[in-house]
Structures are given as C-alpha cells and as structure tokens.
Amino acid sequence: MLLPMTANEFIDALGGTAEVARLVGVGSSAVSNWRKFGRLPPRLYLTLAPIARDRGVEVPDVLFKEMRGEAA
C-alpha cells in the first residue's frame, strides 16, 4: 500500500520552498510553516493543483485541509 504524499514531498516535487513561495506570492517562512504543520492553506488549492498536474505531480487533496489555529 502506498502512503499519501506528505506536505514536504509535495513542496519538494514542485521545486522546493523558494519555488512554492514564488508561485503563490508568499515568503519562504510561510512555506516552511506549511512543511512544519504538514498542510497547505486551502485557499492555495486552486493555484497549486493545476501547476502540480502540469508538472506531473500528484495532488493529495488531504494536504489542503483547513489549518485551524496555525499561521498560514
């Protein structure tokens, strides 16, 4: 059984922290926080999902669940 992709793996597959930060217009520290919490803000799904698919990267929807009480 394959385990779902982690936030770290997803971010790495898209080119790493700096590249994801550039793609969505945030600082690298925000992306580092997403790595730490294991989730990406749901508002970014519509931006990152098409980019990931174009690059042949699996889009694990579970990574975009709400991050309650955590800085995004």
Secondary structure, 3 states (H helix, E strand, C coil): CCCCCCHHHHHHHCCCHHHHHHHHCCCHHHHHHHHHHCCCCHHHHHHHHHHHHHCCCCCCHHHHCCCCCCCC
